[in-house]
Amino acid sequence: SGLTGWCPAQMVGSVVENLAATGGVLVPLRLPRGVDPPSLLRRETPVRRSFTPLVETYAIVPYADMDPSLVAGVVYVIMFGAMFGDAGHGLLLLLVGLLLRWRHPARLARFHGSWPFVVGAAIAAIFFGVLYGEFFGPTGVLPVLWLSPVDEPVRLLLAAIGFGAVLLAGAYVLGTINRWREGGVRAALYAPSGLAGAAVFLGLGTVAAGLYS
């Protein structure tokens, strides 16, 4: 009997050894036409392992595309810190992340892999809490280093819009690279998530900046 499946190239040697012990063999086959290999997101570091489920929650990354786990995780952590910004609550969250890291109490051990994500979110929350002057709310314990969200909501909203524009620009850069890897120059130039879409976005941004100024 024979079974067909996929195997990462770096694991072929170990699979051959394991099959040989049972009298089996591995026969490499040509790539089936019209079929893409399943995506294998990188998980070699604790940080990548903690960020990968975030990407898998939304979609399966095409095999030809770049692995967005690290970028998505870092951006998510920054946005969490900007919205949750409170130094006091961030310290409590940091304590939770360290408990996950130390697998204590034992019933939290199954969430051990998420500790880099939690710790990163906590550090971001502490950082923005210091900027906002928030420590368990606007208690006055910390001075406001940047702006107070309660007193300057419009300024905070404008900063959020600017940050969102930067994220969209970065997304178009990644999209152009992915379209190139998927379909070559034509896809990179004309796809809505490629250079054509980026040009429209840049044009609208230029108009908006002109009207604002």
Disulfide bonds with the S-S distance in Angstrom:
none
